[in-house]
Amino acid sequence: MRSNRNGKRIKLKPRFFVIMGVLVILAALLIFKIVGGMLGGSSGDSSKQASTAEPAESETKIVNVKVTAAGDAMTHVPVLDAARQDNGYDFTPTFKYIQNYIEEADVAFCTFEGSFVDSDFSGYPLFRSPKKLAKDLKTVGFDVLNIASNHAVDGGDSGFNSSIKATKDAGLIVSGAQEKQEDPDYAMVEKDGVKVAIISYCYSDGSVEQPALNGSPLSEDVAARCNTFNMKDKKGAVKDAARIEEEARKAGAGIVIIHMHWGDEYQTHSNEDQQKLAQMFVDGTKCDVIVGSHPHVVQEYAELKSKDGKRSVPCYFAMGNMVSNQRRELLGGDIHVEEGVMVQFDFEYDTSAKKVTEIKQTQIPYWSDKYYFSSGKPKFRLVPLVGDYKSNKALQASGHGGLAEEAKGELDKILGGKGQ
């Protein structure tokens, strides 16, 4: 109640008090907001939003890594003759038509059979090769060179050591052997933060206790620095591979490839020992791929399933020859010694989950064409048997299109019709 100017008391309605109360509350809120802004504080609403905001999800980042595996390189005498120049050797022309497949890979590797030396070069049975071959393999795009083969000590201990040094001097990463005993037993290459480890082995034809290559017992020093395995001790081989893989994984490897020098020469199908050991690798390690060399011919491809059914591992038992003078006319008409296959593995790697999510494969079958200059000097060209391969310039010059077609058909059969 209040009075008017005439002193008469006026009765106020309840609605008046409601309106006044609302105005007081609004004024108080306005003053609180202004003072809060002046003090640089945040409003109650923004604090609430900050406290209830959803945590950001980690981004899935997929990195694509292309790895190309190829077969064996060895310098028979005609191969040396073909590469000889006035001022040394040049092996790069052999790769003219397949070089682009090697160069486009993030990681490319193959096997060298023999010893890199400075002089007294020779072919079979003791392969002593010019160091220039290592440089030329680097030039055409290879990144890793396996030197653990049955010919690794063709030049003795000094040749073995020289091979390691020549490979490194060429800018290649050594696989299958170590310069010092404390060096890692794997080769590692990194692409966009994803590390690829290659674990290379060569079969030993000695005892489990005394490894040997081509019947030559290895010295204690070389035996400790060359990755060998014995088919009589498959469990030991798998245990050792698992150890090396664990070391590689601890060093950051996201992709692991097991590379074997194994099998029976000139047999286009793997033997029982190869099959058993490959399956044991699948079950006893976490390797992503298995590839092989040594038989001098291409062997079959298989998709190996782990016992628990959770893993499927591509396995190419042998990829055949690459640099070689093994020819049908020298080996009872066997065209398979002139054939090879490069395999491109396209890995999808999830960096957040730290695992391979997909592996795509592309096979590049090829045939080694040998023909001659007018001077009589031999010429070797590796012809990829893909697309319109019959128009290849080497085949046009040699007239060997029919032989290449025959090789293509045989490779398709061996690889189960998966060849391009």
Buried (B, 14 or more C-beta within 10 A) or exposed (E): EEEEEEEEEEEEEEEEEEEEEEEEEEEEEEEEEEEEEEEEEEEEEEEEEEEEEEEEEEEEEEBBBBBBBBBBBBBBEBBBBBBBEEEEBBBBBBBBBBBEBBBEBBBBBBBBBBBBBEEEBBBBEBBBBBBBBBBBBBBBBBBBBBBBBBBBBBBBBEBBBBBBBBBBEBEBBBBBBBEEEEEEBBBBBBBEEBBBBBBBBBBBBBEEEEBBBEEBBBBEEBBEBBBBBBBEBBEEBBEBBBEBBBBBBEEEBBBBBBBBBBBBEBBBBBBEBBBEBBBBBBBBBBBBBBBBBBBBBBBBBBEBBBEEEEBEBBBBBBBBBBBBBBBBEEBEEBBBBBBBBBBBBBBBBBBEEEEBEEBEBBBBBBBBBBBEEEEEEBBBBBBBBBEEBBEBEBBEEBEBBEBBBBBBEBBBEBBEEBBB
